[in-house]
Amino acid sequence: MNTACDYDGFIALLRDRKNKLGLAFTELNDLAGLPGGYANKILLGSHRKGPYSAIGPESLAKLLRALGIEIQIVPAVAGSSANASYPQALLRERARLGGLARYSKMTPRQVREFARKGGLASAAKRKVRK
């Protein structure tokens, strides 16, 4: 039995199963009843480029059926990578990039209003602490 502790590991397991069965992406799409190119987006990792090509509940079931596999949930072994905390540096970087993306879409007036609200919230926290 193969295990995965994160989304990328799960996708790698699906890709390995497809390769062991000797299926082409077009065959997998046809077997699963998915639109052309869908399995390619998911199993090759291009799902990260947009919010609309990630595995959904319906397509997950179709892919699992087509590959002849099922998911089992098992407790993680103590000390395994599943119990490790998510790298804080990665989370900080994602937050920074998300903030930059948000600011790039705002008008200067919206940025000022956002900063004003943040300043008010910060001042309110300082008052509570005193």
C-alpha positions, 0 to 999 in steps of 0.5 A, spaced: 500 500 500 502 506 498 501 512 502 501 520 501 501 525 506 500 531 502 496 533 495 502 533 491 504 526 494 497 524 492 497 526 485 504 522 484 500 516 487 495 517 481 500 518 476 504 512 478 498 508 477 496 511 471 503 509 468 503 502 471 496 501 467 500 503 461 494 508 460 495 515 455 492 521 458 486 521 453 485 514 455 484 516 462 480 521 460 475 517 456 475 511 461 473 516 467 468 520 463 472 527 463 473 532 458 479 532 454 486 534 457 483 534 464 487 528 467 493 532 464 492 538 468 491 534 474 496 529 474 502 534 471 501 539 476 498 544 472 492 545 477 496 550 481 496 555 475 488 556 476 483 555 481 478 551 476 483 545 474 483 542 481 480 535 483 473 536 485 469 531 488 465 528 482 472 528 478 476 525 484 471 519 484 471 518 476 479 518 476 479 513 482 474 508 478 478 509 472 484 507 475 481 501 479 483 504 486 480 507 492 482 512 498 483 509 505 484 514 511 489 511 516 492 514 522 499 517 521 505 514 525 508 518 530 514 522 527 512 521 520 512 527 515 505 528 516 505 530 523 511 535 521 508 542 522 507 546 515 514 550 513 512 557 516 517 560 511 513 557 506 506 560 509 509 567 510 511 567 502 504 565 500 501 571 505 506 576 502 505 574 495 497 574 496 498 581 499 502 583 493 496 581 488 491 584 492 494 591 492 496 590 485 488 590 484 486 596 488 486 603 486 490 608 491 483 610 494 482 603 496 489 602 499 488 608 503 482 605 506 485 599 507 491 602 511 486 606 515 482 600 517 488 596 519 491 602 523 484 603 527 484 595 528 491 596 531 490 602 535 484 598 538 488 592 540 493 597 543 487 600 548 485 593 550 492 591 552 493 597 556 
